[in-house]
Amino acid sequence: MRFKGALYRALNPIYAREPRSGRGAQLNGGRFNNRGVPALYTSLSILTAIREANQVGSLQPTTIVSYKAEVDRVFDSRDEAALAAYGMDAAALADITWRDQIKSSGEARTRAFARQLVKDDYHGLLERGFVHGSSPSDLNLVLWQWADEASSRLIVIDDENRLA
């Protein structure tokens, strides 16, 4: 599918000056990227972005960034048949034990799935948010490829140059 619209991130203020870097995910890894691989974890709503960035404990200082996005080759994980073709299902995507899987076997199913999507030239993954308080309408778009180019355009909305 092609995604065109607004995206939001709730960033740790440390990364606020580099809202397109993917550095936090690169340093730590995430559900859909290995450590060392940059990724942008974005949401389709501001509230979803805040929930995703503050999953544990109390609300921490957070910088909200919005983007205009036009991204080709997005895998829509709401398509059960497409997921099944990759040996995945909604329960596997939502599995909270992905960190435990890495500790026990060195690999999380979600990371292996994402790596295959990248090999298959997907630029991103549209997936449901699974954090506490999320509903099926809370969607995230994880990006592995983004640029200023038309096929993976991601433009930071910062008309007043506040992030400079």
Number of C-alpha atoms within 10 A of each C-alpha: 13 14 17 14 11 18 22 24 27 25 23 16 14 12 16 18 13 14 23 19 15 18 17 20 20 17 13 13 17 20 21 25 26 21 14 13 18 22 25 22 27 26 27 19 17 19 14 25 24 20 20 21 19 17 14 11 6 7 11 13 11 17 18 15 20 21 19 15 21 20 24 19 19 20 23 18 18 15 11 12 12 14 18 12 9 12 11 17 17 15 8 15 21 16 15 13 13 19 14 12 15 13 11 9 8 9 15 24 19 21 19 15 18 23 18 13 19 18 10 10 15 20 22 29 22 20 20 22 22 20 17 10 10 15 12 10 11 20 20 23 23 22 24 23 20 22 14 11 11 12 16 23 18 24 19 17 15 12 7 7 7 9 15 8
